[in-house]
């Protein structure tokens, strides 16, 4: 089921403390930890909704999680600390 781009951006910005990336060719939000850019999600300006295939791509290639994990992030069953620990465990955050 497609997800709203606006709601996903809001979740990443508010709950996971991502920041807006200025001067990007697409809309983008990034997670910075101790000044290091750890994950970046790019959104096409033309998107209103994001289909399951694109959500899977965002999960795997931009957030370093599975689609199921991203759903947990979106549905508020996974919090920022859980996500940061996942990034440490998977080697994406030292």
Phi and psi restraints in degrees (range 20) as a CNS / XPLOR table:
assign (resid 1 and name C) (resid 2 and name N)
       (resid 2 and name CA) (resid 2 and name C) 1.0 -59.7 20.0 2
assign (resid 2 and name N) (resid 2 and name CA)
       (resid 2 and name C) (resid 3 and name N) 1.0 148.5 20.0 2
assign (resid 2 and name C) (resid 3 and name N)
       (resid 3 and name CA) (resid 3 and name C) 1.0 -110.9 20.0 2
assign (resid 3 and name N) (resid 3 and name CA)
       (resid 3 and name C) (resid 4 and name N) 1.0 149.9 20.0 2
assign (resid 3 and name C) (resid 4 and name N)
       (resid 4 and name CA) (resid 4 and name C) 1.0 -73.2 20.0 2
assign (resid 4 and name N) (resid 4 and name CA)
       (resid 4 and name C) (resid 5 and name N) 1.0 129.0 20.0 2
assign (resid 4 and name C) (resid 5 and name N)
       (resid 5 and name CA) (resid 5 and name C) 1.0 -58.6 20.0 2
assign (resid 5 and name N) (resid 5 and name CA)
       (resid 5 and name C) (resid 6 and name N) 1.0 -42.4 20.0 2
assign (resid 5 and name C) (resid 6 and name N)
       (resid 6 and name CA) (resid 6 and name C) 1.0 -60.6 20.0 2
assign (resid 6 and name N) (resid 6 and name CA)
       (resid 6 and name C) (resid 7 and name N) 1.0 -43.7 20.0 2
assign (resid 6 and name C) (resid 7 and name N)
       (resid 7 and name CA) (resid 7 and name C) 1.0 -68.9 20.0 2
assign (resid 7 and name N) (resid 7 and name CA)
       (resid 7 and name C) (resid 8 and name N) 1.0 -38.7 20.0 2
assign (resid 7 and name C) (resid 8 and name N)
       (resid 8 and name CA) (resid 8 and name C) 1.0 -66.1 20.0 2
assign (resid 8 and name N) (resid 8 and name CA)
       (resid 8 and name C) (resid 9 and name N) 1.0 -44.5 20.0 2
assign (resid 8 and name C) (resid 9 and name N)
       (resid 9 and name CA) (resid 9 and name C) 1.0 -58.6 20.0 2
assign (resid 9 and name N) (resid 9 and name CA)
       (resid 9 and name C) (resid 10 and name N) 1.0 -45.4 20.0 2
assign (resid 9 and name C) (resid 10 and name N)
       (resid 10 and name CA) (resid 10 and name C) 1.0 -60.7 20.0 2
assign (resid 10 and name N) (resid 10 and name CA)
       (resid 10 and name C) (resid 11 and name N) 1.0 -43.7 20.0 2
assign (resid 10 and name C) (resid 11 and name N)
       (resid 11 and name CA) (resid 11 and name C) 1.0 -59.3 20.0 2
assign (resid 11 and name N) (resid 11 and name CA)
       (resid 11 and name C) (resid 12 and name N) 1.0 -48.4 20.0 2
assign (resid 11 and name C) (resid 12 and name N)
       (resid 12 and name CA) (resid 12 and name C) 1.0 -65.8 20.0 2
assign (resid 12 and name N) (resid 12 and name CA)
       (resid 12 and name C) (resid 13 and name N) 1.0 -40.1 20.0 2
assign (resid 12 and name C) (resid 13 and name N)
       (resid 13 and name CA) (resid 13 and name C) 1.0 -70.9 20.0 2
assign (resid 13 and name N) (resid 13 and name CA)
       (resid 13 and name C) (resid 14 and name N) 1.0 -48.1 20.0 2
assign (resid 13 and name C) (resid 14 and name N)
       (resid 14 and name CA) (resid 14 and name C) 1.0 -81.3 20.0 2
assign (resid 14 and name N) (resid 14 and name CA)
       (resid 14 and name C) (resid 15 and name N) 1.0 -51.7 20.0 2
assign (resid 14 and name C) (resid 15 and name N)
       (resid 15 and name CA) (resid 15 and name C) 1.0 -82.1 20.0 2
assign (resid 15 and name N) (resid 15 and name CA)
       (resid 15 and name C) (resid 16 and name N) 1.0 -38.3 20.0 2
assign (resid 15 and name C) (resid 16 and name N)
       (resid 16 and name CA) (resid 16 and name C) 1.0 -103.9 20.0 2
assign (resid 16 and name N) (resid 16 and name CA)
       (resid 16 and name C) (resid 17 and name N) 1.0 3.2 20.0 2
assign (resid 16 and name C) (resid 17 and name N)
       (resid 17 and name CA) (resid 17 and name C) 1.0 58.8 20.0 2
assign (resid 17 and name N) (resid 17 and name CA)
       (resid 17 and name C) (resid 18 and name N) 1.0 38.8 20.0 2
assign (resid 17 and name C) (resid 18 and name N)
       (resid 18 and name CA) (resid 18 and name C) 1.0 -71.9 20.0 2
assign (resid 18 and name N) (resid 18 and name CA)
       (resid 18 and name C) (resid 19 and name N) 1.0 162.7 20.0 2
assign (resid 18 and name C) (resid 19 and name N)
       (resid 19 and name CA) (resid 19 and name C) 1.0 -122.4 20.0 2
assign (resid 19 and name N) (resid 19 and name CA)
       (resid 19 and name C) (resid 20 and name N) 1.0 150.5 20.0 2
assign (resid 19 and name C) (resid 20 and name N)
       (resid 20 and name CA) (resid 20 and name C) 1.0 -64.7 20.0 2
assign (resid 20 and name N) (resid 20 and name CA)
       (resid 20 and name C) (resid 21 and name N) 1.0 139.9 20.0 2
assign (resid 20 and name C) (resid 21 and name N)
       (resid 21 and name CA) (resid 21 and name C) 1.0 -102.5 20.0 2
assign (resid 21 and name N) (resid 21 and name CA)
       (resid 21 and name C) (resid 22 and name N) 1.0 117.1 20.0 2
assign (resid 21 and name C) (resid 22 and name N)
       (resid 22 and name CA) (resid 22 and name C) 1.0 -85.5 20.0 2
assign (resid 22 and name N) (resid 22 and name CA)
       (resid 22 and name C) (resid 23 and name N) 1.0 153.5 20.0 2
assign (resid 22 and name C) (resid 23 and name N)
       (resid 23 and name CA) (resid 23 and name C) 1.0 64.1 20.0 2
assign (resid 23 and name N) (resid 23 and name CA)
       (resid 23 and name C) (resid 24 and name N) 1.0 28.0 20.0 2
assign (resid 23 and name C) (resid 24 and name N)
       (resid 24 and name CA) (resid 24 and name C) 1.0 -92.7 20.0 2
assign (resid 24 and name N) (resid 24 and name CA)
       (resid 24 and name C) (resid 25 and name N) 1.0 150.3 20.0 2
assign (resid 24 and name C) (resid 25 and name N)
       (resid 25 and name CA) (resid 25 and name C) 1.0 -66.5 20.0 2
assign (resid 25 and name N) (resid 25 and name CA)
       (resid 25 and name C) (resid 26 and name N) 1.0 -23.3 20.0 2
assign (resid 25 and name C) (resid 26 and name N)
       (resid 26 and name CA) (resid 26 and name C) 1.0 -121.3 20.0 2
assign (resid 26 and name N) (resid 26 and name CA)
       (resid 26 and name C) (resid 27 and name N) 1.0 166.5 20.0 2
assign (resid 26 and name C) (resid 27 and name N)
       (resid 27 and name CA) (resid 27 and name C) 1.0 -64.5 20.0 2
assign (resid 27 and name N) (resid 27 and name CA)
       (resid 27 and name C) (resid 28 and name N) 1.0 138.3 20.0 2
assign (resid 27 and name C) (resid 28 and name N)
       (resid 28 and name CA) (resid 28 and name C) 1.0 -148.5 20.0 2
assign (resid 28 and name N) (resid 28 and name CA)
       (resid 28 and name C) (resid 29 and name N) 1.0 147.1 20.0 2
assign (resid 28 and name C) (resid 29 and name N)
       (resid 29 and name CA) (resid 29 and name C) 1.0 -129.9 20.0 2
assign (resid 29 and name N) (resid 29 and name CA)
       (resid 29 and name C) (resid 30 and name N) 1.0 145.2 20.0 2
assign (resid 29 and name C) (resid 30 and name N)
       (resid 30 and name CA) (resid 30 and name C) 1.0 -135.9 20.0 2
assign (resid 30 and name N) (resid 30 and name CA)
       (resid 30 and name C) (resid 31 and name N) 1.0 150.5 20.0 2
assign (resid 30 and name C) (resid 31 and name N)
       (resid 31 and name CA) (resid 31 and name C) 1.0 -100.8 20.0 2
assign (resid 31 and name N) (resid 31 and name CA)
       (resid 31 and name C) (resid 32 and name N) 1.0 122.7 20.0 2
assign (resid 31 and name C) (resid 32 and name N)
       (resid 32 and name CA) (resid 32 and name C) 1.0 -111.6 20.0 2
assign (resid 32 and name N) (resid 32 and name CA)
       (resid 32 and name C) (resid 33 and name N) 1.0 130.9 20.0 2
assign (resid 32 and name C) (resid 33 and name N)
       (resid 33 and name CA) (resid 33 and name C) 1.0 -127.7 20.0 2
assign (resid 33 and name N) (resid 33 and name CA)
       (resid 33 and name C) (resid 34 and name N) 1.0 118.8 20.0 2
assign (resid 33 and name C) (resid 34 and name N)
       (resid 34 and name CA) (resid 34 and name C) 1.0 53.7 20.0 2
assign (resid 34 and name N) (resid 34 and name CA)
       (resid 34 and name C) (resid 35 and name N) 1.0 41.0 20.0 2
assign (resid 34 and name C) (resid 35 and name N)
       (resid 35 and name CA) (resid 35 and name C) 1.0 80.1 20.0 2
assign (resid 35 and name N) (resid 35 and name CA)
       (resid 35 and name C) (resid 36 and name N) 1.0 -3.4 20.0 2
assign (resid 35 and name C) (resid 36 and name N)
       (resid 36 and name CA) (resid 36 and name C) 1.0 -100.3 20.0 2
assign (resid 36 and name N) (resid 36 and name CA)
       (resid 36 and name C) (resid 37 and name N) 1.0 131.4 20.0 2
assign (resid 36 and name C) (resid 37 and name N)
       (resid 37 and name CA) (resid 37 and name C) 1.0 -78.4 20.0 2
assign (resid 37 and name N) (resid 37 and name CA)
       (resid 37 and name C) (resid 38 and name N) 1.0 113.9 20.0 2
assign (resid 37 and name C) (resid 38 and name N)
       (resid 38 and name CA) (resid 38 and name C) 1.0 -98.1 20.0 2
assign (resid 38 and name N) (resid 38 and name CA)
       (resid 38 and name C) (resid 39 and name N) 1.0 -39.3 20.0 2
assign (resid 38 and name C) (resid 39 and name N)
       (resid 39 and name CA) (resid 39 and name C) 1.0 -146.4 20.0 2
assign (resid 39 and name N) (resid 39 and name CA)
       (resid 39 and name C) (resid 40 and name N) 1.0 142.5 20.0 2
assign (resid 39 and name C) (resid 40 and name N)
       (resid 40 and name CA) (resid 40 and name C) 1.0 -135.7 20.0 2
assign (resid 40 and name N) (resid 40 and name CA)
       (resid 40 and name C) (resid 41 and name N) 1.0 133.0 20.0 2
assign (resid 40 and name C) (resid 41 and name N)
       (resid 41 and name CA) (resid 41 and name C) 1.0 -115.0 20.0 2
assign (resid 41 and name N) (resid 41 and name CA)
       (resid 41 and name C) (resid 42 and name N) 1.0 127.5 20.0 2
assign (resid 41 and name C) (resid 42 and name N)
       (resid 42 and name CA) (resid 42 and name C) 1.0 -105.2 20.0 2
assign (resid 42 and name N) (resid 42 and name CA)
       (resid 42 and name C) (resid 43 and name N) 1.0 137.6 20.0 2
assign (resid 42 and name C) (resid 43 and name N)
       (resid 43 and name CA) (resid 43 and name C) 1.0 -123.6 20.0 2
assign (resid 43 and name N) (resid 43 and name CA)
       (resid 43 and name C) (resid 44 and name N) 1.0 133.2 20.0 2
assign (resid 43 and name C) (resid 44 and name N)
       (resid 44 and name CA) (resid 44 and name C) 1.0 -68.6 20.0 2
assign (resid 44 and name N) (resid 44 and name CA)
       (resid 44 and name C) (resid 45 and name N) 1.0 139.7 20.0 2
assign (resid 44 and name C) (resid 45 and name N)
       (resid 45 and name CA) (resid 45 and name C) 1.0 -64.5 20.0 2
assign (resid 45 and name N) (resid 45 and name CA)
       (resid 45 and name C) (resid 46 and name N) 1.0 -21.5 20.0 2
assign (resid 45 and name C) (resid 46 and name N)
       (resid 46 and name CA) (resid 46 and name C) 1.0 -84.8 20.0 2
assign (resid 46 and name N) (resid 46 and name CA)
       (resid 46 and name C) (resid 47 and name N) 1.0 -9.7 20.0 2
assign (resid 46 and name C) (resid 47 and name N)
       (resid 47 and name CA) (resid 47 and name C) 1.0 -76.1 20.0 2
assign (resid 47 and name N) (resid 47 and name CA)
       (resid 47 and name C) (resid 48 and name N) 1.0 138.5 20.0 2
assign (resid 47 and name C) (resid 48 and name N)
       (resid 48 and name CA) (resid 48 and name C) 1.0 -108.5 20.0 2
assign (resid 48 and name N) (resid 48 and name CA)
       (resid 48 and name C) (resid 49 and name N) 1.0 -46.1 20.0 2
assign (resid 48 and name C) (resid 49 and name N)
       (resid 49 and name CA) (resid 49 and name C) 1.0 -118.1 20.0 2
assign (resid 49 and name N) (resid 49 and name CA)
       (resid 49 and name C) (resid 50 and name N) 1.0 156.0 20.0 2
assign (resid 49 and name C) (resid 50 and name N)
       (resid 50 and name CA) (resid 50 and name C) 1.0 -117.2 20.0 2
assign (resid 50 and name N) (resid 50 and name CA)
       (resid 50 and name C) (resid 51 and name N) 1.0 120.7 20.0 2
assign (resid 50 and name C) (resid 51 and name N)
       (resid 51 and name CA) (resid 51 and name C) 1.0 -75.9 20.0 2
assign (resid 51 and name N) (resid 51 and name CA)
       (resid 51 and name C) (resid 52 and name N) 1.0 170.1 20.0 2
assign (resid 51 and name C) (resid 52 and name N)
       (resid 52 and name CA) (resid 52 and name C) 1.0 -60.4 20.0 2
assign (resid 52 and name N) (resid 52 and name CA)
       (resid 52 and name C) (resid 53 and name N) 1.0 -37.7 20.0 2
assign (resid 52 and name C) (resid 53 and name N)
       (resid 53 and name CA) (resid 53 and name C) 1.0 -63.8 20.0 2
assign (resid 53 and name N) (resid 53 and name CA)
       (resid 53 and name C) (resid 54 and name N) 1.0 -44.6 20.0 2
assign (resid 53 and name C) (resid 54 and name N)
       (resid 54 and name CA) (resid 54 and name C) 1.0 -69.6 20.0 2
assign (resid 54 and name N) (resid 54 and name CA)
       (resid 54 and name C) (resid 55 and name N) 1.0 -36.6 20.0 2
assign (resid 54 and name C) (resid 55 and name N)
       (resid 55 and name CA) (resid 55 and name C) 1.0 -60.5 20.0 2
assign (resid 55 and name N) (resid 55 and name CA)
       (resid 55 and name C) (resid 56 and name N) 1.0 -40.4 20.0 2
assign (resid 55 and name C) (resid 56 and name N)
       (resid 56 and name CA) (resid 56 and name C) 1.0 -62.0 20.0 2
assign (resid 56 and name N) (resid 56 and name CA)
       (resid 56 and name C) (resid 57 and name N) 1.0 -41.5 20.0 2
assign (resid 56 and name C) (resid 57 and name N)
       (resid 57 and name CA) (resid 57 and name C) 1.0 -63.7 20.0 2
assign (resid 57 and name N) (resid 57 and name CA)
       (resid 57 and name C) (resid 58 and name N) 1.0 -46.7 20.0 2
assign (resid 57 and name C) (resid 58 and name N)
       (resid 58 and name CA) (resid 58 and name C) 1.0 -58.7 20.0 2
assign (resid 58 and name N) (resid 58 and name CA)
       (resid 58 and name C) (resid 59 and name N) 1.0 -44.0 20.0 2
assign (resid 58 and name C) (resid 59 and name N)
       (resid 59 and name CA) (resid 59 and name C) 1.0 -59.9 20.0 2
assign (resid 59 and name N) (resid 59 and name CA)
       (resid 59 and name C) (resid 60 and name N) 1.0 -54.1 20.0 2
assign (resid 59 and name C) (resid 60 and name N)
       (resid 60 and name CA) (resid 60 and name C) 1.0 -72.1 20.0 2
assign (resid 60 and name N) (resid 60 and name CA)
       (resid 60 and name C) (resid 61 and name N) 1.0 -46.2 20.0 2
assign (resid 60 and name C) (resid 61 and name N)
       (resid 61 and name CA) (resid 61 and name C) 1.0 -97.0 20.0 2
assign (resid 61 and name N) (resid 61 and name CA)
       (resid 61 and name C) (resid 62 and name N) 1.0 -17.0 20.0 2
assign (resid 61 and name C) (resid 62 and name N)
       (resid 62 and name CA) (resid 62 and name C) 1.0 -119.2 20.0 2
assign (resid 62 and name N) (resid 62 and name CA)
       (resid 62 and name C) (resid 63 and name N) 1.0 -31.0 20.0 2
assign (resid 62 and name C) (resid 63 and name N)
       (resid 63 and name CA) (resid 63 and name C) 1.0 -106.7 20.0 2
assign (resid 63 and name N) (resid 63 and name CA)
       (resid 63 and name C) (resid 64 and name N) 1.0 -12.2 20.0 2
assign (resid 63 and name C) (resid 64 and name N)
       (resid 64 and name CA) (resid 64 and name C) 1.0 66.2 20.0 2
assign (resid 64 and name N) (resid 64 and name CA)
       (resid 64 and name C) (resid 65 and name N) 1.0 38.6 20.0 2
assign (resid 64 and name C) (resid 65 and name N)
       (resid 65 and name CA) (resid 65 and name C) 1.0 -135.4 20.0 2
assign (resid 65 and name N) (resid 65 and name CA)
       (resid 65 and name C) (resid 66 and name N) 1.0 174.3 20.0 2
assign (resid 65 and name C) (resid 66 and name N)
       (resid 66 and name CA) (resid 66 and name C) 1.0 -85.2 20.0 2
assign (resid 66 and name N) (resid 66 and name CA)
       (resid 66 and name C) (resid 67 and name N) 1.0 166.7 20.0 2
assign (resid 66 and name C) (resid 67 and name N)
       (resid 67 and name CA) (resid 67 and name C) 1.0 -60.9 20.0 2
assign (resid 67 and name N) (resid 67 and name CA)
       (resid 67 and name C) (resid 68 and name N) 1.0 -39.1 20.0 2
assign (resid 67 and name C) (resid 68 and name N)
       (resid 68 and name CA) (resid 68 and name C) 1.0 -64.0 20.0 2
assign (resid 68 and name N) (resid 68 and name CA)
       (resid 68 and name C) (resid 69 and name N) 1.0 -39.8 20.0 2
assign (resid 68 and name C) (resid 69 and name N)
       (resid 69 and name CA) (resid 69 and name C) 1.0 -65.4 20.0 2
assign (resid 69 and name N) (resid 69 and name CA)
       (resid 69 and name C) (resid 70 and name N) 1.0 -42.9 20.0 2
assign (resid 69 and name C) (resid 70 and name N)
       (resid 70 and name CA) (resid 70 and name C) 1.0 -60.4 20.0 2
assign (resid 70 and name N) (resid 70 and name CA)
       (resid 70 and name C) (resid 71 and name N) 1.0 -39.5 20.0 2
assign (resid 70 and name C) (resid 71 and name N)
       (resid 71 and name CA) (resid 71 and name C) 1.0 -60.4 20.0 2
assign (resid 71 and name N) (resid 71 and name CA)
       (resid 71 and name C) (resid 72 and name N) 1.0 -40.8 20.0 2
assign (resid 71 and name C) (resid 72 and name N)
       (resid 72 and name CA) (resid 72 and name C) 1.0 -64.0 20.0 2
assign (resid 72 and name N) (resid 72 and name CA)
       (resid 72 and name C) (resid 73 and name N) 1.0 -37.6 20.0 2
assign (resid 72 and name C) (resid 73 and name N)
       (resid 73 and name CA) (resid 73 and name C) 1.0 -63.4 20.0 2
assign (resid 73 and name N) (resid 73 and name CA)
       (resid 73 and name C) (resid 74 and name N) 1.0 -45.8 20.0 2
assign (resid 73 and name C) (resid 74 and name N)
       (resid 74 and name CA) (resid 74 and name C) 1.0 -66.7 20.0 2
assign (resid 74 and name N) (resid 74 and name CA)
       (resid 74 and name C) (resid 75 and name N) 1.0 -38.5 20.0 2
assign (resid 74 and name C) (resid 75 and name N)
       (resid 75 and name CA) (resid 75 and name C) 1.0 -88.5 20.0 2
assign (resid 75 and name N) (resid 75 and name CA)
       (resid 75 and name C) (resid 76 and name N) 1.0 5.8 20.0 2
assign (resid 75 and name C) (resid 76 and name N)
       (resid 76 and name CA) (resid 76 and name C) 1.0 70.7 20.0 2
assign (resid 76 and name N) (resid 76 and name CA)
       (resid 76 and name C) (resid 77 and name N) 1.0 23.0 20.0 2
assign (resid 76 and name C) (resid 77 and name N)
       (resid 77 and name CA) (resid 77 and name C) 1.0 -93.9 20.0 2
assign (resid 77 and name N) (resid 77 and name CA)
       (resid 77 and name C) (resid 78 and name N) 1.0 -11.4 20.0 2
assign (resid 77 and name C) (resid 78 and name N)
       (resid 78 and name CA) (resid 78 and name C) 1.0 -121.3 20.0 2
assign (resid 78 and name N) (resid 78 and name CA)
       (resid 78 and name C) (resid 79 and name N) 1.0 130.6 20.0 2
assign (resid 78 and name C) (resid 79 and name N)
       (resid 79 and name CA) (resid 79 and name C) 1.0 -104.8 20.0 2
assign (resid 79 and name N) (resid 79 and name CA)
       (resid 79 and name C) (resid 80 and name N) 1.0 179.7 20.0 2
assign (resid 79 and name C) (resid 80 and name N)
       (resid 80 and name CA) (resid 80 and name C) 1.0 -60.8 20.0 2
assign (resid 80 and name N) (resid 80 and name CA)
       (resid 80 and name C) (resid 81 and name N) 1.0 -43.4 20.0 2
assign (resid 80 and name C) (resid 81 and name N)
       (resid 81 and name CA) (resid 81 and name C) 1.0 -62.2 20.0 2
assign (resid 81 and name N) (resid 81 and name CA)
       (resid 81 and name C) (resid 82 and name N) 1.0 -40.3 20.0 2
assign (resid 81 and name C) (resid 82 and name N)
       (resid 82 and name CA) (resid 82 and name C) 1.0 -60.5 20.0 2
assign (resid 82 and name N) (resid 82 and name CA)
       (resid 82 and name C) (resid 83 and name N) 1.0 -44.8 20.0 2
assign (resid 82 and name C) (resid 83 and name N)
       (resid 83 and name CA) (resid 83 and name C) 1.0 -63.8 20.0 2
assign (resid 83 and name N) (resid 83 and name CA)
       (resid 83 and name C) (resid 84 and name N) 1.0 -45.1 20.0 2
assign (resid 83 and name C) (resid 84 and name N)
       (resid 84 and name CA) (resid 84 and name C) 1.0 -61.6 20.0 2
assign (resid 84 and name N) (resid 84 and name CA)
       (resid 84 and name C) (resid 85 and name N) 1.0 -39.4 20.0 2
assign (resid 84 and name C) (resid 85 and name N)
       (resid 85 and name CA) (resid 85 and name C) 1.0 -64.7 20.0 2
assign (resid 85 and name N) (resid 85 and name CA)
       (resid 85 and name C) (resid 86 and name N) 1.0 -40.0 20.0 2
assign (resid 85 and name C) (resid 86 and name N)
       (resid 86 and name CA) (resid 86 and name C) 1.0 -59.9 20.0 2
assign (resid 86 and name N) (resid 86 and name CA)
       (resid 86 and name C) (resid 87 and name N) 1.0 -43.3 20.0 2
assign (resid 86 and name C) (resid 87 and name N)
       (resid 87 and name CA) (resid 87 and name C) 1.0 -63.8 20.0 2
assign (resid 87 and name N) (resid 87 and name CA)
       (resid 87 and name C) (resid 88 and name N) 1.0 -38.3 20.0 2
assign (resid 87 and name C) (resid 88 and name N)
       (resid 88 and name CA) (resid 88 and name C) 1.0 -64.4 20.0 2
assign (resid 88 and name N) (resid 88 and name CA)
       (resid 88 and name C) (resid 89 and name N) 1.0 -48.1 20.0 2
assign (resid 88 and name C) (resid 89 and name N)
       (resid 89 and name CA) (resid 89 and name C) 1.0 -62.4 20.0 2
assign (resid 89 and name N) (resid 89 and name CA)
       (resid 89 and name C) (resid 90 and name N) 1.0 -32.4 20.0 2
assign (resid 89 and name C) (resid 90 and name N)
       (resid 90 and name CA) (resid 90 and name C) 1.0 -91.2 20.0 2
assign (resid 90 and name N) (resid 90 and name CA)
       (resid 90 and name C) (resid 91 and name N) 1.0 0.9 20.0 2
assign (resid 90 and name C) (resid 91 and name N)
       (resid 91 and name CA) (resid 91 and name C) 1.0 84.1 20.0 2
assign (resid 91 and name N) (resid 91 and name CA)
       (resid 91 and name C) (resid 92 and name N) 1.0 9.9 20.0 2
assign (resid 91 and name C) (resid 92 and name N)
       (resid 92 and name CA) (resid 92 and name C) 1.0 -90.3 20.0 2
assign (resid 92 and name N) (resid 92 and name CA)
       (resid 92 and name C) (resid 93 and name N) 1.0 -7.6 20.0 2
assign (resid 92 and name C) (resid 93 and name N)
       (resid 93 and name CA) (resid 93 and name C) 1.0 -143.4 20.0 2
assign (resid 93 and name N) (resid 93 and name CA)
       (resid 93 and name C) (resid 94 and name N) 1.0 123.5 20.0 2
